[in-house]
Amino acid sequence: MTSSEELHKRRDAAVARGVGSVVPYYVDRASGGTITDVDGREWIDFAAGIAVTNVGNCAPRVVEAVQAQVERFTHTCFMVAPYESYVAVCEQLNILTPGMFEKRSALFNSGAEAVENAVKIARHATGRPAVVVFDHAYHGRTNLTMALTAKNMPYKHRFGPFAGEIYRVPMSYPLRDGGLSGAEAAARAIETVEKQVGAENVAALLIEPIQGEGGFVVPAPGFLPALREWATATGVVFIADEIQTGFCRTGDWFACRHEGVEPDLITLAKGIAGGLPLAAVTGRAELMDAVHVGGLGGTYGGNPLACAAALASIETMHELDLPAAARRIGQVMGDRLRVIAARDPRIAEVRGRGAMLAVELVQPGTLIPDPAAAAAISAACHAAGLLTLTCGTHGNVLRFLPPLVISDEHLTRGLDILDAAFG
């Protein structure tokens, strides 16, 4: 019996069945663009912990910063006894995020927690109850964020009832929109809101600039700017969920920048801290400061180890120019995926931006989703030493999120494995 098999037996006896894993192999170490299991087997990593290890696992600056911090103190709770690194992270986020207006930030533990707090801030600042979200959206696993999320299985099934005053409208999904332009798709969404909710009742419009779990759906050009314009005109808080797209993943620091969109609030997590749990809400000072003292926070939010890791990660992103690295990865990977698509009729579309790419699989000659093909190809990749993920409302999308520091050699080897898996 292998060490992974022994660990899996222990897991079955100790870990709740509801916690799933993509592969049954147990990690011993990881670095750059590879993961090695307890039996010495190596995988090329096209998952990055779901877009978390953008700077790679064990990034030298991150390791050094966390080691130094753990020797000083591990926790005081910023709400009890504050410390500089929390302030420094907020300063960096206020500079880096889109918009030249005055900003404030608050730190939390996870993406779902950031989304919940962004909704709290928007409701408090506007005095309005309703939140508008989109088809195929994913925003988290807490009660409120499950309500915000579109996909039932596995995220929402039999976990209700959910929070109220959540309204879902159509997303711009170019492959399945029948040729709607971004402006036309935005007009459709806006009409739905105004008829069913009333703009005067909407606190926030919450959207992923590129949808993550929903299938790496890239809206048509003009969709996001049109929604931004409507939100400004109606006093609705525009919240960009950049939890998966942020921190250089799409070839810019944040995906909103590709169309010059400046959100009122932006939610951040995943790639922010090199693998340590940290999240944030950053936004307009007048919105963030509208909440009464004590209304935001949490025991572990902005933990000093995570803050040290975040500052080191941001330094690494600057030093290595990871937006440019993401663009290069996207070019190499996109070219190869389009070659595969040209010969495989199951691929309806290659899409994404930067190092956030996907292929949607369908029954040939149709747009009928083919989740079985996505699962089979992903399993073939795993068996051959490439860690990949699926996504999409129907589970028929293969998504690729390599660490932004992956070597050319590992990127090419991974694409070779993927090519063979399609065969």
Phi, psi and chi 1 to 4 in degrees:
 res  aa     phi    psi   chi1   chi2   chi3   chi4
   1 MET       -  133.1 -179.7  178.5  -68.6      -
   2 THR   -74.6  165.1   66.4      -      -      -
   3 SER   -63.1  -37.9  -64.4      -      -      -
   4 SER   -63.1  -40.4  -82.8      -      -      -
   5 GLU   -65.2  -39.4  -72.0  169.8  -20.5      -
   6 GLU   -63.6  -43.3  -69.5  174.8   -4.5      -
   7 LEU   -64.6  -34.4  -79.0  168.8      -      -
   8 HIS   -67.3  -36.4 -152.2   67.5      -      -
   9 LYS   -63.7  -43.6  -73.5 -175.7   64.3  176.3
  10 ARG   -62.7  -40.7  -70.5  170.9   54.8 -169.9
  11 ARG   -59.1  -47.2  172.8 -160.7  176.3  122.3
  12 ASP   -57.2  -31.0  -74.2  -17.0      -      -
  13 ALA   -87.7  -13.0      -      -      -      -
  14 ALA  -124.2  -30.4      -      -      -      -
  15 VAL  -103.2  137.3  178.5      -      -      -
  16 ALA   -56.8  137.3      -      -      -      -
  17 ARG   -62.3  -27.1 -171.8  178.6   61.8  174.5
  18 GLY   -67.6  -13.8      -      -      -      -
  19 VAL   -88.7  111.0 -179.3      -      -      -
  20 GLY   -96.8  168.3      -      -      -      -
  21 SER  -140.8  150.0  -63.5      -      -      -
  22 VAL   -71.9  -42.0  171.7      -      -      -
  23 VAL  -126.4  153.6  -66.7      -      -      -
  24 PRO   -92.3   27.8   34.6  -34.8      -      -
  25 TYR  -110.6  142.7  -47.0  112.6      -      -
  26 TYR  -108.9  130.6  -71.5   73.9      -      -
  27 VAL   -77.5  136.5  178.0      -      -      -
  28 ASP  -103.2  -41.2  177.0   59.9      -      -
  29 ARG  -159.4  161.2   59.9 -169.6 -178.6  -83.3
  30 ALA  -151.1  148.8      -      -      -      -
  31 SER  -159.7  137.6  178.6      -      -      -
  32 GLY    58.9 -114.8      -      -      -      -
  33 GLY  -111.9   20.5      -      -      -      -
  34 THR  -132.8  155.9   63.5      -      -      -
  35 ILE  -129.1  135.9  -65.5  172.5      -      -
  36 THR  -118.6  132.8  -55.7      -      -      -
  37 ASP   -91.8  178.6   77.3    1.1      -      -
  38 VAL   -68.7  -11.6  -69.6      -      -      -
  39 ASP  -101.5    7.5  -64.6  -61.1      -      -
  40 GLY    86.6    5.6      -      -      -      -
  41 ARG   -82.1  137.7 -179.0  176.7  176.7  178.6
  42 GLU  -108.4  138.2 -177.5 -178.5   82.8      -
  43 TRP  -116.9  145.5  -77.9  -84.8      -      -
  44 ILE   -81.3  136.7  -64.9  169.5      -      -
  45 ASP  -101.4  106.2 -176.1    8.1      -      -
  46 PHE  -107.6   27.5  -85.0   15.2      -      -
  47 ALA  -122.6  -35.8      -      -      -      -
  48 ALA    52.6   38.4      -      -      -      -
  49 GLY    61.4   33.9      -      -      -      -
  50 ILE    62.5   61.8  -43.4 -177.9      -      -
  51 ALA    64.6   32.0      -      -      -      -
  52 VAL   -99.3  -48.9  168.2      -      -      -
  53 THR   -87.9   57.9   55.1      -      -      -
  54 ASN   -59.2  -36.7  -69.5    0.5      -      -
  55 VAL   -86.8    5.5  -62.7      -      -      -
  56 GLY    89.9  160.5      -      -      -      -
  57 ASN   -74.6  142.5 -101.3  -66.1      -      -
  58 CYS    56.9   39.5  -58.6      -      -      -
  59 ALA   -57.7  130.2      -      -      -      -
  60 PRO   -53.5  -45.9  -27.7   35.0      -      -
  61 ARG   -62.9  -38.4  -77.8 -177.2 -179.5  -89.8
  62 VAL   -66.9  -46.1  174.5      -      -      -
  63 VAL   -59.0  -46.8  171.2      -      -      -
  64 GLU   -62.3  -43.5 -179.0 -178.9  -12.3      -
  65 ALA   -66.5  -41.6      -      -      -      -
  66 VAL   -69.5  -40.5  171.4      -      -      -
  67 GLN   -61.0  -41.6  -73.2  175.8  -23.7      -
  68 ALA   -66.1  -40.9      -      -      -      -
  69 GLN   -70.0  -39.1  179.5   59.4   49.4      -
  70 VAL   -65.7  -22.7   79.6      -      -      -
  71 GLU   -80.3  -16.9  -67.7  177.4   -9.1      -
  72 ARG   -94.1  -56.8  -63.8  173.7   59.7 -145.4
  73 PHE  -167.9  150.3   61.7   95.0      -      -
  74 THR  -104.5  -19.9   57.9      -      -      -
  75 HIS  -170.6  137.6  176.7   74.8      -      -
  76 THR  -133.4  -16.2   63.1      -      -      -
  77 CYS    73.5  113.6 -177.5      -      -      -
  78 PHE   -58.6  -28.7 -172.1   77.9      -      -
  79 MET   -74.0  -14.6  -63.2 -177.9  -59.1      -
  80 VAL  -101.3  -58.7  175.5      -      -      -
  81 ALA  -134.2   99.7      -      -      -      -
  82 PRO   -72.2  169.3   25.5  -32.4      -      -
  83 TYR  -149.6  160.3   37.0   88.4      -      -
  84 GLU   -65.3  -38.0 -178.8 -174.3    4.5      -
  85 SER   -63.4  -33.0   58.2      -      -      -
  86 TYR   -61.0  -47.8 -174.8  114.9      -      -
  87 VAL   -61.6  -42.0  176.6      -      -      -
  88 ALA   -64.6  -39.6      -      -      -      -
  89 VAL   -62.4  -45.5  170.4      -      -      -
  90 CYS   -61.3  -40.2  -68.6      -      -      -
  91 GLU   -60.2  -43.5  -70.7  171.8  -24.4      -
  92 GLN   -64.3  -43.2  -73.5  -66.5  -50.9      -
  93 LEU   -64.8  -38.2  -62.1 -179.8      -      -
  94 ASN   -64.1  -30.6  -64.6  -14.9      -      -
  95 ILE   -80.0  -44.1  -66.6  168.1      -      -
  96 LEU   -76.5  -34.4  -70.6  169.9      -      -
  97 THR   -72.8  155.8   51.1      -      -      -
  98 PRO   -61.3  145.0  -22.2   33.0      -      -
  99 GLY   107.4  132.2      -      -      -      -
 100 MET   -94.0    2.3  -62.7  -56.5  -67.0      -
 101 PHE   -74.3  166.7   41.6   81.8      -      -
 102 GLU   -68.4  136.0 -173.2  177.1    2.1      -
 103 LYS  -129.6  162.8  -61.1  174.5 -165.4  160.8
 104 ARG  -135.8  158.5  -59.4  -75.0 -173.0  -87.8
 105 SER  -134.2  155.6  -66.9      -      -      -
 106 ALA  -137.7  142.9      -      -      -      -
 107 LEU  -107.3  144.7  -55.4 -175.9      -      -
 108 PHE  -139.1 -165.2  -55.5   99.5      -      -
 109 ASN  -102.3  -35.0  -60.2  -64.3      -      -
 110 SER  -143.5  166.5   68.9      -      -      -
 111 GLY   -60.8  -43.7      -      -      -      -
 112 ALA   -60.0  -40.7      -      -      -      -
 113 GLU   -65.4  -37.4 -165.2  176.7  -18.2      -
 114 ALA   -64.2  -43.5      -      -      -      -
 115 VAL   -62.7  -45.7  170.2      -      -      -
 116 GLU   -56.6  -43.1  -68.7 -129.4    3.1      -
 117 ASN   -72.4  -33.2  -82.3  -83.3      -      -
 118 ALA   -62.7  -40.7      -      -      -      -
 119 VAL   -65.6  -42.1  169.8      -      -      -
 120 LYS   -57.4  -46.3  -75.8  166.4   52.1  178.5
 121 ILE   -63.3  -45.5  -67.7  162.8      -      -
 122 ALA   -63.2  -43.5      -      -      -      -
 123 ARG   -65.1  -42.1  -77.1  174.6  164.7  165.2
 124 HIS   -65.3  -43.5 -165.7  -73.1      -      -
 125 ALA   -71.0  -34.5      -      -      -      -
 126 THR   -95.6  -22.7   63.2      -      -      -
 127 GLY    72.3   14.8      -      -      -      -
 128 ARG  -107.8  155.5  -57.8  173.6 -180.0 -179.6
 129 PRO   -97.9  -31.6   32.1  -33.9      -      -
 130 ALA   -81.8  147.2      -      -      -      -
 131 VAL  -126.9  129.7  178.7      -      -      -
 132 VAL  -102.1  128.6  172.5      -      -      -
 133 VAL  -129.7 -177.5  -70.2      -      -      -
 134 PHE  -126.0  153.6  -70.1   81.0      -      -
 135 ASP   -52.3  142.8  -71.6  -20.3      -      -
 136 HIS    73.2    3.0  -48.1  -69.4      -      -
 137 ALA   -69.6  152.0      -      -      -      -
 138 TYR  -132.6  127.6  177.1   82.9      -      -
 139 HIS  -132.9   -1.3  -63.4  -67.9      -      -
 140 GLY   141.4 -176.3      -      -      -      -
 141 ARG  -118.9    2.1  -66.9  174.4  179.2  -99.8
 142 THR   -77.7  174.3   59.2      -      -      -
 143 ASN   -60.6  -48.0 -174.1  -91.2      -      -
 144 LEU   -65.7  -44.5  174.0   59.4      -      -
 145 THR   -73.5  -24.5   55.2      -      -      -
 146 MET   -64.8  -39.5  -79.5 -170.1  -67.6      -
 147 ALA   -62.8  -34.8      -      -      -      -
 148 LEU   -75.0  -23.6  -60.1  168.2      -      -
 149 THR   -82.8  143.1  -69.2      -      -      -
 150 ALA   -88.5  -26.0      -      -      -      -
 151 LYS   -89.9  126.8 -170.6  173.5 -179.3  178.4
 152 ASN   -72.7  -61.6  176.1   53.9      -      -
 153 MET   -98.2  125.7 -177.1   61.5   80.5      -
 154 PRO   -98.0    5.8   37.0  -36.7      -      -
 155 TYR   -81.1  -31.9  -55.7  114.8      -      -
 156 LYS  -119.0  -13.4  -58.2  170.0   69.3  170.0
 157 HIS   -56.5  114.5 -175.4   60.7      -      -
 158 ARG    63.9   24.4  -62.4 -179.9   66.9  178.2
 159 PHE  -103.5   -1.8  -69.3  144.0      -      -
 160 GLY   -77.8  179.4      -      -      -      -
 161 PRO   -76.0  154.8   28.2  -34.9      -      -
 162 PHE  -104.7  169.8  -58.2  114.7      -      -
 163 ALA   -59.7  148.0      -      -      -      -
 164 GLY   -93.9 -176.2      -      -      -      -
 165 GLU    59.0   37.1  -71.2  -67.1  -31.9      -
 166 ILE  -112.6  129.8  -52.1  -60.8      -      -
 167 TYR  -128.4  130.0  -60.9   90.5      -      -
 168 ARG  -107.0  135.8 -164.5  169.1  -51.6  -76.6
 169 VAL  -128.4  165.0  -60.7      -      -      -
 170 PRO   -67.4  139.6  -19.5   32.0      -      -
 171 MET   -89.7  153.6  178.1   65.9  178.0      -
 172 SER   -75.3  116.3  171.5      -      -      -
 173 TYR  -134.1   83.9 -164.3  145.3      -      -
 174 PRO   -49.7  -39.2  -31.0   38.3      -      -
 175 LEU   -62.0  -31.8  177.2   65.5      -      -
 176 ARG  -118.8   15.1  -61.3  177.7  177.7  -84.7
 177 ASP   -97.2    0.1  -96.3   -5.4      -      -
 178 GLY    66.3   28.8      -      -      -      -
 179 GLY    87.7   11.4      -      -      -      -
 180 LEU   -63.6  135.7  -75.8 -176.5      -      -
 181 SER   -74.5  169.2   68.6      -      -      -
 182 GLY   -59.8  -42.4      -      -      -      -
 183 ALA   -64.7  -40.1      -      -      -      -
 184 GLU   -66.9  -40.9  -69.0  167.2  -23.7      -
 185 ALA   -66.2  -37.9      -      -      -      -
 186 ALA   -65.1  -41.7      -      -      -      -
 187 ALA   -61.5  -38.6      -      -      -      -
 188 ARG   -62.0  -45.5  177.6 -177.1   60.6  179.4
 189 ALA   -65.0  -43.6      -      -      -      -
 190 ILE   -64.2  -41.6  -69.9  165.5      -      -
 191 GLU   -60.8  -40.2 -178.9 -178.0   19.7      -
 192 THR   -61.3  -44.7  -56.9      -      -      -
 193 VAL   -62.8  -48.3  174.7      -      -      -
 194 GLU   -67.5  -31.9  -68.1 -178.1  -21.2      -
 195 LYS   -78.8  -41.6  -76.6 -174.7  175.1 -179.9
 196 GLN   -93.9  -23.8  -63.4 -174.4   12.0      -
 197 VAL  -121.6  -46.3 -169.8      -      -      -
 198 GLY    91.3  119.6      -      -      -      -
 199 ALA   -56.6  -33.7      -      -      -      -
 200 GLU   -67.6  -12.2   67.7  -83.6   11.0      -
 201 ASN  -100.3   -3.6  -62.4  -47.4      -      -
 202 VAL   -93.1  120.4  178.2      -      -      -
 203 ALA   -78.2  -42.7      -      -      -      -
 204 ALA  -149.8  147.3      -      -      -      -
 205 LEU  -109.4  120.3 -178.2  149.4      -      -
 206 LEU  -114.1  123.2  170.9   63.7      -      -
 207 ILE  -147.9  143.9 -171.0  166.9      -      -
 208 GLU   -85.4  123.4  -57.8  157.9  -87.1      -
 209 PRO   -56.7  -36.0  -23.5   33.3      -      -
 210 ILE  -130.1  123.8  -60.4  173.0      -      -
 211 GLN   -68.8  142.2  -70.0 -173.8  -36.7      -
 212 GLY   -93.0  -90.5      -      -      -      -
 213 GLU   -56.4  -27.2  173.4   61.7   22.1      -
 214 GLY   -67.4  -10.5      -      -      -      -
 215 GLY   127.0   20.2      -      -      -      -
 216 PHE    54.1   43.7  -78.7   26.7      -      -
 217 VAL   -77.2  119.7  178.1      -      -      -
 218 VAL   -98.5  113.6 -177.0      -      -      -
 219 PRO   -64.7  155.6   23.4  -32.6      -      -
 220 ALA   -61.9  147.1      -      -      -      -
 221 PRO   -53.9  136.5  -25.2   34.1      -      -
 222 GLY    96.5  -16.8      -      -      -      -
 223 PHE   -65.0  -52.4 -178.3   71.7      -      -
 224 LEU   -65.0  -46.4  -67.5  174.9      -      -
 225 PRO   -58.9  -37.4  -27.2   36.3      -      -
 226 ALA   -65.9  -40.3      -      -      -      -
 227 LEU   -66.1  -40.1  -66.5  176.0      -      -
 228 ARG   -60.6  -43.4  166.4   71.5  -87.2 -174.5
 229 GLU   -63.6  -43.6 -177.3  178.9   -6.4      -
 230 TRP   -63.9  -42.9  173.3   81.6      -      -
 231 ALA   -61.1  -42.6      -      -      -      -
 232 THR   -61.5  -44.4  -59.7      -      -      -
 233 ALA   -67.4  -27.6      -      -      -      -
 234 THR  -106.2    1.5   55.4      -      -      -
 235 GLY    74.2   19.5      -      -      -      -
 236 VAL   -86.7  136.0  171.6      -      -      -
 237 VAL   -76.5  121.6  177.2      -      -      -
 238 PHE   -89.9  113.0 -173.2  102.4      -      -
 239 ILE  -108.1  121.5  -55.3  174.0      -      -
 240 ALA   -97.3  118.6      -      -      -      -
 241 ASP   -86.3   97.2 -179.2  -20.0      -      -
 242 GLU  -106.3   31.2  -68.4 -116.0   19.9      -
 243 ILE   -63.6  -41.0  -71.8  162.1      -      -
 244 GLN   -94.1  -28.9 -170.5  159.1  162.7      -
 245 THR   -87.7  -14.4   54.6      -      -      -
 246 GLY   -77.8  169.9      -      -      -      -
 247 PHE    60.8   57.8  -66.7   98.1      -      -
 248 CYS    80.9   -4.9  -48.2      -      -      -
 249 ARG   -57.2  -40.8  172.8   56.0   55.6 -177.6
 250 THR   -94.9    8.4   65.6      -      -      -
 251 GLY    99.4   -0.7      -      -      -      -
 252 ASP  -138.5  169.7 -155.5  -33.6      -      -
 253 TRP   -60.7  -37.5  -82.2   85.3      -      -
 254 PHE  -141.4  145.2  -59.0   97.4      -      -
 255 ALA   -66.8  -28.1      -      -      -      -
 256 CYS   -57.6  -28.9  -78.8      -      -      -
 257 ARG   -67.6  -21.9  -75.7 -176.2  168.3  168.9
 258 HIS   -61.9  -27.0  -67.8  -74.8      -      -
 259 GLU  -119.9   16.5  -70.2 -166.1   83.2      -
 260 GLY    68.4   24.7      -      -      -      -
 261 VAL   -84.3  131.2  171.7      -      -      -
 262 GLU  -112.8  102.6  -63.2 -179.4   -9.5      -
 263 PRO   -70.7  154.9   24.7  -31.7      -      -
 264 ASP   -72.3  -41.1  -61.8  -49.6      -      -
 265 LEU  -131.8  146.9  -58.4  176.2      -      -
 266 ILE  -132.6  132.7 -175.1  168.4      -      -
 267 THR  -101.0  137.7   60.4      -      -      -
 268 LEU  -134.7  148.1  -52.4  165.2      -      -
 269 ALA  -171.3 -139.9      -      -      -      -
 270 LYS    39.7  -95.1  -70.1 -170.1 -178.3  -69.5
 271 GLY   -71.6    1.8      -      -      -      -
 272 ILE   -68.9  -30.4 -168.8  172.7      -      -
 273 ALA  -137.3   30.0      -      -      -      -
 274 GLY    61.9   21.8      -      -      -      -
 275 GLY   112.7  -12.6      -      -      -      -
 276 LEU   -85.3  149.0  -86.7   73.6      -      -
 277 PRO   -73.9  113.5   23.4  -30.9      -      -
 278 LEU  -155.1  144.1 -173.5   67.5      -      -
 279 ALA  -146.1  168.4      -      -      -      -
 280 ALA  -156.2  155.3      -      -      -      -
 281 VAL  -119.2  127.3  179.5      -      -      -
 282 THR  -124.6  140.8  -63.1      -      -      -
 283 GLY  -176.2 -172.6      -      -      -      -
 284 ARG   -54.6  134.0  -65.7 -177.5 -177.6  -86.0
 285 ALA   -57.4  -39.2      -      -      -      -
 286 GLU   -68.1  -27.6   62.9  -89.4   24.0      -
 287 LEU   -79.1  -50.1  -65.3  173.5      -      -
 288 MET   -61.4  -38.3  -63.6  -66.4  -66.4      -
 289 ASP   -85.2   -0.3  -74.2  -13.4      -      -
 290 ALA   -70.4  -25.0      -      -      -      -
 291 VAL   -77.0  138.0  178.3      -      -      -
 292 HIS   -63.5  153.5   50.9  -82.7      -      -
 293 VAL   -59.5  130.3  174.4      -      -      -
 294 GLY    93.9   -8.8      -      -      -      -
 295 GLY   -78.4  -16.2      -      -      -      -
 296 LEU  -123.0  148.6  -57.7  175.4      -      -
 297 GLY   146.2 -164.2      -      -      -      -
 298 GLY   162.1  149.0      -      -      -      -
 299 THR   -54.3  -46.6  -58.7      -      -      -
 300 TYR  -100.2   -3.8  -66.7  105.8      -      -
 301 GLY   -58.9  125.2      -      -      -      -
 302 GLY    71.5   35.6      -      -      -      -
 303 ASN   -50.5  139.9  172.0  -89.0      -      -
 304 PRO   -61.0  -32.6   16.7  -29.6      -      -
 305 LEU   -66.8  -42.5  -59.4 -179.5      -      -
 306 ALA   -67.3  -37.7      -      -      -      -
 307 CYS   -65.2  -41.7  -74.5      -      -      -
 308 ALA   -60.3  -42.5      -      -      -      -
 309 ALA   -64.7  -39.3      -      -      -      -
 310 ALA   -64.4  -44.9      -      -      -      -
 311 LEU   -62.5  -40.1  -66.5  170.1      -      -
 312 ALA   -69.3  -36.4      -      -      -      -
 313 SER   -64.6  -43.9  -66.8      -      -      -
 314 ILE   -63.7  -40.1  -69.2  168.6      -      -
 315 GLU   -59.4  -42.9  -71.7  178.8    5.0      -
 316 THR   -64.4  -41.6  -60.0      -      -      -
 317 MET   -60.3  -42.2  -66.9  172.0 -160.0      -
 318 HIS   -66.1  -50.0  -78.7  -62.4      -      -
 319 GLU   -60.2  -43.0  179.2 -175.7   -5.2      -
 320 LEU   -92.5   -0.2  -59.1 -179.0      -      -
 321 ASP    49.6   62.4 -167.7    2.5      -      -
 322 LEU   -68.4  -25.2  -69.2 -168.3      -      -
 323 PRO   -58.7  -41.9  -28.4   37.7      -      -
 324 ALA   -66.5  -37.5      -      -      -      -
 325 ALA   -61.9  -41.0      -      -      -      -
 326 ALA   -63.8  -39.5      -      -      -      -
 327 ARG   -64.6  -40.0  -65.9 -168.1  -64.4  -88.8
 328 ARG   -65.4  -44.7  178.9 -172.5   60.6   80.3
 329 ILE   -59.6  -43.2  -69.0  167.9      -      -
 330 GLY   -61.5  -38.0      -      -      -      -
 331 GLN   -66.3  -48.6 -175.6   65.6   53.7      -
 332 VAL   -63.7  -49.0  172.0      -      -      -
 333 MET   -68.7  -42.2 -177.2  172.1  -79.0      -
 334 GLY   -61.8  -42.2      -      -      -      -
 335 ASP   -60.3  -43.0  -72.7  -12.4      -      -
 336 ARG   -69.8  -40.4 -171.4   70.4  175.4  -86.4
 337 LEU   -64.2  -36.5  -68.3  174.2      -      -
 338 ARG   -68.9  -31.3  -76.5 -176.6  -77.0  -87.4
 339 VAL   -64.7  -44.9  169.0      -      -      -
 340 ILE   -62.5  -43.3  -62.0  171.0      -      -
 341 ALA   -62.6  -33.2      -      -      -      -
 342 ALA   -64.5  -24.3      -      -      -      -
 343 ARG  -108.2   -8.6   70.7  163.9 -167.4  -94.5
 344 ASP  -117.6  107.4 -164.7  -39.1      -      -
 345 PRO   -70.2   -6.9   26.0  -34.7      -      -
 346 ARG   -73.2  -21.0  -65.9  172.5  -62.5  179.1
 347 ILE   -85.7  109.3  -61.3  178.1      -      -
 348 ALA   -81.2  -28.9      -      -      -      -
 349 GLU  -162.4  140.6 -174.9  175.8   43.7      -
 350 VAL  -103.5  127.0  176.2      -      -      -
 351 ARG  -149.0  169.0   60.5  175.0  178.2 -106.6
 352 GLY   131.9 -170.1      -      -      -      -
 353 ARG  -152.1  135.8 -171.2  170.4  -79.5  142.6
 354 GLY    61.3 -135.5      -      -      -      -
 355 ALA   -95.1   36.8      -      -      -      -
 356 MET  -131.3   83.9 -177.3  177.4  179.4      -
 357 LEU  -122.7  156.9  -66.9  177.2      -      -
 358 ALA  -153.4  161.0      -      -      -      -
 359 VAL  -126.1  136.0  -65.8      -      -      -
 360 GLU   -99.8  128.1  179.3  162.2   -9.1      -
 361 LEU  -104.5  134.6  -60.0  177.2      -      -
 362 VAL  -136.2  167.8  -62.9      -      -      -
 363 GLN   -69.4  128.1  -64.6  177.1   20.5      -
 364 PRO   -49.6  135.1  -28.8   36.7      -      -
 365 GLY    81.6    3.9      -      -      -      -
 366 THR  -136.6  179.9   76.2      -      -      -
 367 LEU  -111.1   20.6  -73.5  179.8      -      -
 368 ILE   -73.6  121.9  -61.0  171.4      -      -
 369 PRO   -59.0  145.0  -22.4   33.8      -      -
 370 ASP  -123.9   76.8 -166.5  -15.1      -      -
 371 PRO   -65.0  -28.2   22.5  -32.7      -      -
 372 ALA   -64.7  -39.9      -      -      -      -
 373 ALA   -64.8  -42.4      -      -      -      -
 374 ALA   -61.3  -43.3      -      -      -      -
 375 ALA   -65.6  -40.8      -      -      -      -
 376 ALA   -67.2  -42.9      -      -      -      -
 377 ILE   -66.7  -42.0  -67.2  166.0      -      -
 378 SER   -62.5  -41.2 -168.0      -      -      -
 379 ALA   -64.0  -38.1      -      -      -      -
 380 ALA   -64.6  -37.6      -      -      -      -
 381 CYS   -62.3  -46.2  -71.9      -      -      -
 382 HIS   -59.2  -44.2  -59.0  161.6      -      -
 383 ALA   -63.5  -28.1      -      -      -      -
 384 ALA   -95.4    0.5      -      -      -      -
 385 GLY   100.6   26.0      -      -      -      -
 386 LEU  -127.7  124.0  174.3   66.1      -      -
 387 LEU   -89.6  115.0 -172.4   57.0      -      -
 388 THR  -127.2  166.2   58.2      -      -      -
 389 LEU  -128.5  154.2  -57.8  170.9      -      -
 390 THR  -109.0  165.3   60.0      -      -      -
 391 CYS  -163.7 -167.8   64.5      -      -      -
 392 GLY   100.4  149.6      -      -      -      -
 393 THR   -55.8  -34.5  -61.1      -      -      -
 394 HIS  -101.7    4.4  -57.5  -75.4      -      -
 395 GLY    69.2   22.5      -      -      -      -
 396 ASN  -108.2   18.8   65.9  -44.7      -      -
 397 VAL  -117.8  130.3  177.9      -      -      -
 398 LEU   -93.6  125.6  -77.3  167.0      -      -
 399 ARG  -116.3  149.1   58.3  174.7  159.2  172.3
 400 PHE  -130.2  123.5  -49.5  111.3      -      -
 401 LEU  -137.2   63.4  -66.4  160.0      -      -
 402 PRO   -65.9  151.0   24.1  -33.3      -      -
 403 PRO   -55.1  145.0  -22.5   33.1      -      -
 404 LEU   -73.6   -6.8  -56.3 -176.1      -      -
 405 VAL  -103.2   10.8  -63.4      -      -      -
 406 ILE   -59.5  142.3 -168.2  169.7      -      -
 407 SER   -77.0  158.9   68.5      -      -      -
 408 ASP   -58.7  -38.6  -69.5  -17.1      -      -
 409 GLU   -62.1  -48.0  176.0 -168.4   -1.4      -
 410 HIS   -69.8  -35.6  -72.6  134.8      -      -
 411 LEU   -62.8  -45.7 -178.0   60.8      -      -
 412 THR   -65.4  -43.6  -60.6      -      -      -
 413 ARG   -61.4  -41.2  -79.9  174.2   50.2 -161.5
 414 GLY   -62.7  -42.3      -      -      -      -
 415 LEU   -67.8  -33.0  -70.2  168.6      -      -
 416 ASP   -63.0  -43.5  -71.3  -16.7      -      -
 417 ILE   -62.5  -43.5  -67.3  169.7      -      -
 418 LEU   -62.8  -43.9 -179.6   64.5      -      -
 419 ASP   -57.2  -47.8 -165.1  -32.9      -      -
 420 ALA   -65.0  -35.2      -      -      -      -
 421 ALA   -63.7  -36.8      -      -      -      -
 422 PHE   -66.1  -31.6  -88.8   92.9      -      -
 423 GLY   -68.9      -      -      -      -      -
